[in-house]
Amino acid sequence: MRDTYILGISMNRFGKYPDSSMPELSYGPIWEAIRDSKIDPHDIDISFVGNAYGGLITGQESMRGQTILREAGIFMKPIINVENACASGSTAFYLAHQAVASGQAKLALAVGVEKLFCDNTGKSLQALSTSSDLEIEGKMGIVFAGIYAMRLRTHAAKYGITTEQMAMVAVKNHDHGALNQHAQHRKRFTMEEVLASRSIVDPITLLMTCPLGDGASACLIGDAESARQMGKRPVRISSTVLGSFGYSWHDSESVTTRVAKQAYHEAGIAPGDIQIAELHDAVAPIELFLYEELGLCEPGKSKDLIDNRDVWFDGRLPINTSGGLTAKGHPAGATGIAQLAEVVWQMRGEAGERQVHPYPDIGMAENGGGNVAGETAAVAMHVLIAE
């Protein structure tokens, strides 16, 4: 397997775009990524397009990737449609990396896009509910927020985490989102405001949750030769790992922990080497157990990272400097590549007011999707190293 690099990456501002189709949402990020990479789009050998709910919301099934890339003027080469719940974009990235690493392609395009906002909120929420196992969670009437709430309450009871500490994760992410021109929500909130916002399911409140919205992201992946021609700091894909649920049946480790261990091993690093991370905070406080599952702190010590402000963009381990899903937004199919965009921009010194100093050399992104029997159905993790 040969080394692969991110040549160009982009996203639009996540938000509500009632008059824009998925092809229209994708056009800008695709061409911005192409311009960022300085490649000839005719040289793209293969494309992977990640989308989770477009068929349910728009009615376009079977070949959404082809309709999206037709609008962008990219065709004739293979176009692969990718659906893997909220990890669809990350899975498209994983497959694009594999295509280049294996030698199948020299240049590969990964796109993530989602259109969740429509004039019927119930339709959007119904679409989201299909990313749980309808034979298990569906028959029990359990929704994502309920699953997160049960995990948070269990974790809090075991380690003495307070609702105030949970709220401070949301405060942090909204602080970061206020500095990000691509974020759907760009407003700061106090801990008191987070706790006073409408209850969703105890202990989760409205300002701890990610908003409903639309968006797209895109990434060009190439080999070392292509990276040397860019004129920007090369960012190598040191590892990219995709895993599925299973601890309930086979071992005591969650899929997130299993995937993280494999990603660190393949990258030849330890968790302590990570200098910046983007995590899947569909509900802000779940960052607390993600810190532990990813090995970024010892079990029960996640609250210390919040209390000491270690995970703010000016702390020792900046996490979700983009604002995370909580503030940046979570148009599911677009999320995974958007997370990578933030890590790349930080490594290149292109993150503006939220820029981490010194520029990080080693970063990671973790993206989850779906639920099966209470566990995340799919988890993707990517480790990037700037050279």
Number of C-alpha atoms within 10 A of each C-alpha: 9 10 16 27 26 25 31 27 29 26 28 22 19 28 22 18 16 13 8 13 15 23 19 16 24 26 20 18 25 30 19 19 23 22 16 17 24 16 19 10 17 12 12 21 18 22 27 27 29 35 31 29 27 20 15 17 18 13 10 13 11 9 14 23 23 21 14 22 21 14 14 17 12 19 16 11 12 13 20 19 18 26 18 23 24 31 33 34 36 36 33 30 32 21 21 28 27 19 22 23 20 13 12 13 19 20 27 26 27 29 38 35 34 30 31 30 21 18 8 10 12 10 15 19 14 12 17 20 19 18 22 23 17 16 10 14 20 14 9 9 10 16 17 17 17 17 16 21 19 15 14 22 17 13 17 19 10 10 13 12 20 13 17 12 20 26 25 24 29 31 27 27 28 31 23 26 28 22 20 23 17 22 25 26 22 18 14 18 18 15 19 12 14 22 21 12 13 13 14 15 14 14 19 26 21 17 25 31 21 22 23 20 21 29 33 33 35 35 30 27 30 27 22 18 12 19 22 13 13 15 9 13 15 21 23 23 21 22 22 27 21 24 18 20 21 18 15 13 7 8 9 11 13 18 25 25 18 21 25 27 20 17 24 23 13 14 17 11 15 13 16 10 14 20 20 26 24 28 24 25 27 26 25 29 24 20 22 26 21 19 20 16 21 21 16 20 19 11 15 17 16 20 23 15 20 18 12 11 18 15 22 23 24 16 14 16 20 20 27 30 31 33 32 31 31 31 35 31 29 30 31 32 36 33 32 36 30 35 29 28 24 28 31 29 17 24 28 18 17 15 21 12 12 21 20 23 13 11 17 21 19 21 25 28 26 27 26 29 26 23 23 19 16 20 20 19 23 24 27 27 29 28 25 25 21 19 10
